[in-house]
Amino acid sequence: MIDDQAVKIRILLRSGELRNIGGRPVVVPAQGSASSTAGLVTAFAAVYLIWGSTYLGIRYAIETIPPLLMMGMRHLTAGALLYAWARWCGTPAPRWREWVRPAAIGAVLFLGGHGSLAWAEQRVPSGIAALLVATLPMWIVVLARMWGTERRLSGRALAGLVLGFLGVAVLFGPDAWRHNGELNPLGAGAVLAGTFAWAAGTIYMRNVKMPESPVLSSAMQMLAGGAALLVAASVTGEAGHFHFAAVTARSWLALAYLTVFGSIIAFTAYSWLHMVASPSRVATYAYVNPVVAVLLGWALASEPMGWFTVLAMVIILAGVALVNSGHRKEHGARREVECEEVAA
């Protein structure tokens, strides 16, 4: 359903004709032109580097801002800006009943997924968190099979699942054997639980009717998710103990970076890439983001990067690659594993 629409949109855009998206006409550069190439390079750089850096941004933001409150402020602000932009572009305002599913999905994705991630990064290095989130495509494949949207898994996809979860075991293994406390099991478990929640929300979103405008749909989900995060922050006491004067400049800058660059600029670049590039090319960011996150955490935040971390990274990313390639082989490129929300 959604995949078919995406394919049709890409075919129309690649024709180079004038099209109308969101109520305003857009001219897409001809394929192979200098402007098209520059746009592709810029968009891929944004998705690769910005989304890879958001894990470290979360770590800096939660130094002096409570995690649930910080994520709530981020997504509520980004959602409001995206919603205003969609309406300015001419997208009709949704009716009240059209908010039900986006609101429910937004709560699962952003409260369950990003809320857990931000909370966990108080205990888990940002690079390790990114590696654990990289298992998202594997959870999606497992849940799709359980949901019944996948009839069977290819041998390559099954091998990828085994390899990916072996990588997670390698990440946990050394600390479990040595009991040295380098990897907090509770924090790592929270990241995996949030990743599972994100996968469940993604699978549910595939099977229900959502607003036709992807920008409006994402804005509605962010608004609902941001509101849910703020409610959770109030219930858990985060909001009551928060003091603006205690927030450092680095945390404010990190929050602004996550909101403007992570949620708006990189998301816009990602949406555009899905209209002008093949899904397999766009999906490559899922392999780059964890590497960027691990390297940035090591270089800028002095996070440990031992041999077990490097080994786990190689194994997990190899498993994700096998899952994606096996899924494409079985169902074709139009229905490849969607790992759109790997980014934090």
C-alpha positions in Angstrom: 0.0 0.0 0.0 2.5 2.6 1.2 5.3 1.0 -0.7 3.3 1.1 -4.0 2.6 4.8 -3.6 6.3 5.4 -2.9 7.3 3.6 -6.1 4.8 5.6 -8.2 6.0 8.8 -6.7 9.6 8.0 -7.5 8.7 7.1 -11.1 6.9 10.4 -11.6 9.7 12.4 -10.0 12.4 10.7 -12.0 10.6 11.7 -15.2 11.7 15.3 -14.5 8.3 16.7 -15.1 6.6 19.4 -13.0 4.8 17.8 -10.0 2.7 19.1 -7.1 3.7 17.9 -3.7 2.0 19.3 -0.6 0.0 21.8 -2.6 2.9 23.6 -4.2 4.6 22.9 -7.5 8.1 21.5 -7.4 10.5 21.1 -10.2 12.8 18.1 -9.8 16.2 18.4 -11.5 16.9 16.0 -14.3 18.8 12.9 -13.3 22.5 13.2 -13.9 22.6 17.0 -13.8 25.1 18.8 -11.6 22.3 20.2 -9.3 20.8 16.7 -9.0 24.2 15.2 -8.1 25.0 17.9 -5.6 21.5 17.5 -4.0 22.0 13.7 -3.7 25.4 14.2 -2.1 24.2 16.8 0.3 21.1 14.8 1.3 23.1 11.6 1.8 25.7 13.5 3.9 22.9 14.9 6.0 21.3 11.5 6.7 24.7 9.8 7.2 26.4 12.4 9.5 23.5 14.2 11.2 21.6 11.1 12.2 24.8 9.3 13.2 25.6 12.3 15.5 22.3 12.5 17.2 23.2 9.8 19.7 26.1 11.9 21.0 23.7 14.9 20.9 21.3 13.1 23.2 24.1 12.3 25.6 25.1 16.0 25.8 21.4 17.2 26.1 20.6 14.9 29.0 23.6 16.0 31.0 21.4 18.7 32.5 18.0 18.2 31.0 15.9 15.1 32.2 15.7 12.6 29.4 11.9 12.3 28.9 11.5 16.1 29.3 14.3 16.7 26.8 12.8 14.4 24.2 9.3 15.8 24.7 10.6 19.4 24.1 12.5 18.2 21.0 9.6 16.4 19.3 6.9 18.8 20.3 8.9 21.7 18.8 9.9 19.8 15.7 6.4 18.5 15.2 4.9 22.0 15.5 7.3 23.4 12.9 6.7 20.5 10.5 3.0 20.8 10.9 3.1 24.6 10.2 5.2 23.9 7.2 2.9 21.3 5.8 -0.1 23.6 6.3 1.7 26.5 4.6 2.4 24.2 1.7 -1.3 23.7 1.2 -1.9 20.4 2.9 -5.4 20.3 4.4 -5.8 20.2 8.1 -6.6 16.7 9.4 -10.0 16.1 11.0 -10.1 15.0 14.6 -10.8 11.4 13.8 -7.7 11.4 11.6 -5.5 12.1 14.6 -6.3 8.8 16.3 -3.8 6.4 14.6 -1.0 8.9 14.2 -1.3 9.9 17.8 -1.2 6.3 19.0 1.7 5.4 16.7 3.5 8.6 17.8 3.2 7.7 21.4 4.6 4.2 20.8 7.5 5.4 18.6 8.6 8.5 20.5 7.7 7.7 24.1 8.5 4.0 23.8 11.4 4.3 21.4 13.1 7.6 21.9 12.1 8.0 25.5 13.7 4.6 26.4 16.8 5.6 24.3 17.3 8.9 26.1 16.8 7.4 29.5 19.2 4.6 28.7 22.0 7.0 27.5 22.4 8.0 31.1 23.9 4.6 31.6 25.0 3.4 28.2 27.6 5.0 25.9 26.1 6.7 22.9 28.0 4.5 20.4 26.8 1.3 22.1 23.3 2.6 22.1 23.5 3.2 18.3 24.8 -0.3 17.8 21.8 -1.7 19.7 19.4 0.5 17.8 20.9 -0.9 14.5 19.1 -4.2 15.2 15.8 -2.5 14.3 15.5 -4.1 10.8 15.8 -7.5 12.5 13.1 -6.8 15.0 10.9 -5.6 12.1 11.4 -8.8 10.2 10.6 -11.0 13.2 7.5 -9.0 14.1 6.3 -8.9 10.5 6.6 -12.7 10.5 4.6 -12.9 13.7 2.0 -10.4 12.5 1.5 -12.5 9.3 2.6 -9.9 6.8 5.6 -12.2 6.0 4.8 -15.7 4.8 8.3 -17.1 5.2 11.9 -15.9 5.6 14.6 -16.7 3.2 17.7 -18.6 4.4 19.8 -15.4 3.9 17.4 -13.4 6.1 17.4 -16.1 8.8 21.2 -16.2 8.7 21.2 -12.4 9.1 19.0 -12.7 12.2 21.2 -15.2 13.8 24.3 -13.2 13.0 22.8 -9.9 14.2 21.7 -11.2 17.5 25.1 -13.0 17.9 26.6 -9.5 17.6 24.4 -8.3 20.5 25.5 -11.3 22.5 29.2 -10.3 21.8 28.3 -6.8 23.0 26.9 -8.1 26.3 29.1 -11.1 26.6 32.4 -9.7 27.9 30.8 -7.9 30.8 28.6 -10.8 31.7 31.7 -13.0 31.9 34.0 -10.5 33.7 31.3 -8.7 35.8 33.2 -5.5 35.4 30.2 -3.2 34.9 31.4 -1.6 31.7 28.0 -2.2 30.0 25.0 -1.5 32.1 22.5 -4.3 31.5 19.5 -2.2 32.5 20.4 0.6 30.2 21.2 -1.8 27.3 18.0 -3.6 27.9 16.0 -0.3 27.8 17.6 0.5 24.4 16.6 -2.9 23.0 13.0 -2.6 24.5 12.7 0.8 22.9 13.9 -0.6 19.6 11.3 -3.4 19.8 8.6 -0.8 20.5 9.7 1.2 17.5 9.6 -1.9 15.3 6.1 -2.7 16.6 4.9 0.8 15.9 6.4 0.6 12.4 4.7 -2.7 11.6 1.3 -1.3 12.9 1.8 1.8 10.8 2.2 -0.3 7.6 -1.2 -1.9 8.1 -3.4 1.1 8.9 -4.5 4.1 6.9 -2.4 7.1 7.6 -2.6 10.7 6.3 -1.5 10.9 2.6 1.1 13.6 3.2 4.2 12.0 4.8 5.3 15.4 6.2 1.9 16.0 7.9 1.8 12.4 9.1 5.2 12.7 10.7 4.3 16.0 12.2 1.2 14.6 13.8 3.2 11.7 15.2 5.8 14.0 16.6 3.2 16.3 18.2 1.5 13.3 19.9 4.8 11.7 20.9 6.1 14.9 22.3 3.0 15.4 24.3 3.1 11.8 25.6 6.8 12.4 26.6 5.9 15.6 28.5 3.1 13.8 30.3 5.5 11.0 31.2 8.1 13.5 32.4 5.4 15.0 34.7 4.3 11.7 36.1 7.8 10.5 36.8 8.7 13.8 38.5 11.2 15.0 35.9 9.3 18.2 35.2 8.9 19.0 38.9 12.6 18.8 39.5 13.7 20.7 36.4 15.2 24.1 36.7 16.1 26.2 33.6 18.9 27.9 35.4 20.7 24.5 35.9 20.8 23.7 32.2 24.2 24.3 30.6 24.8 26.0 27.3 26.1 22.6 25.9 22.8 20.9 26.7 20.7 23.8 25.2 22.9 23.7 22.0 22.5 19.9 21.9 18.7 20.1 22.2 18.6 22.8 19.5 20.8 20.6 17.2 18.6 17.5 17.8 15.4 19.5 17.0 16.6 21.5 14.0 19.1 19.2 12.4 18.1 15.8 13.6 14.3 16.0 13.4 13.8 18.6 10.7 16.7 18.9 8.3 17.8 15.3 8.2 14.2 14.1 8.1 13.5 16.4 5.1 16.6 15.1 3.3 15.5 11.5 4.1 12.0 12.1 2.7 13.4 13.7 -0.4 15.8 10.8 -1.0 13.0 8.3 -0.8 11.4 10.1 -3.7 14.5 10.3 -6.0 16.7 7.4 -5.0 16.2 3.6 -4.8 15.3 2.1 -1.4 18.5 0.1 -1.4 20.6 3.2 -1.7 18.7 5.1 1.0 18.9 2.1 3.3 22.7 2.3 3.4 22.5 5.0 6.1 21.5 2.1 8.5 25.0 0.8 8.2 26.8 4.2 8.4 25.0 5.7 11.3 26.3 3.3 14.0 29.8 3.7 12.7 29.5 7.5 12.9 28.0 7.3 16.4 30.7 5.0 17.7 33.6 7.1 16.2 32.1 10.4 17.5 31.5 9.0 21.0 35.1 7.7 21.1 36.7 10.9 19.6 34.6 13.6 21.4 33.2 12.0 24.5 36.1 9.6 25.4 33.7 6.6 25.2 35.5 3.3 25.2 35.9 1.5 21.9 37.5 -1.9 22.6 37.9 -4.9 20.3 34.7 -6.4 21.5 32.8 -3.2 20.4 34.4 -3.2 17.0 33.7 -6.9 16.6 30.1 -6.5 17.7 29.7 -3.6 15.3 31.0 -5.7 12.3 28.8 -8.7 13.2 25.6 -6.6 13.8 26.0 -4.6 10.6 26.7 -7.8 8.6 23.6 -9.3 10.0 21.5 -6.3 9.1 22.9 -6.4 5.6 22.0 -10.0 5.2 18.5 -9.4 6.5 18.0 -6.6 4.1 19.4 -8.4 1.1 17.5 -11.6 1.9 14.3 -9.7 2.3 14.8 -7.9 -1.1 15.5 -11.2 -2.7 12.3 -12.8 -1.4 9.9 -9.8 -1.9 11.6 -7.4 -4.3 13.0 -4.0 -3.8 9.6 -2.4 -3.2 9.0 -4.4 0.0 12.5 -4.4 1.5 12.9 -4.1 5.2 12.1 -0.6 6.3 14.6 0.7 8.8 13.6 4.4 8.3 13.6 5.2 12.0 16.9 3.8 13.0 18.0 7.4 13.5 17.6 8.9 16.9 
